[in-house]
Amino acid sequence: MIQSIGNNRVLLISLLAWFIAQTLKVIYTFVVDKHFNAWRFVGSGGMPSSHSAFVMSLSTSIGLIHGWDSSIFALSICFSLIVMYDAAGVRRAVGKQAIILNKIIENLHKKKEKKETEQRLKELIGHTPIEVVAGAFLGVIIAYLMV
């Protein structure tokens, strides 16, 4: 069973696209913020979207291997569109709400002159549309290069 999974080209290409996208996040953060942040390798949000790279490499690989008119490609592209919509829509909205809630908590603590004991909410959760498109483009390119 493990060997069969290890021989699944579509899965391996998708995992490679995710890995490359996560690595690019670390590099991008280093270039833009001028500091190395290893947590960007496993974190969500940021440029490019590893979710988009993962699902679009999946869909593209399936299309190239099984045909663009196959039912499995149709299923995969629908799944990919939902994931990318969610990454740029719902998850991004959650991140914006976390920023506001963290500011409210911080202001309450300043007024009461108490130290903050609550854990800050994670703010970098979703993606901008550009991050999603960049991740999707990366996934398509990787699939075309690897199939």
GIGI-V459803 format. One record per run of one state. SS is the DSSP state (helix for helix, strand for strand, loop for the rest). FROM is the first residue (numbers start at 1). LEN is the number of residues. Records with the same first field share a line. If there is no record, write none. Layout:
SS->FROM-LEN + FROM-LEN
This chain:
loop->1-1 + 7-2 + 34-4 + 42-8 + 67-4 + 89-1 + 113-16 + 147-1
helix->2-5 + 9-25 + 38-4 + 50-17 + 71-18 + 90-23 + 129-18
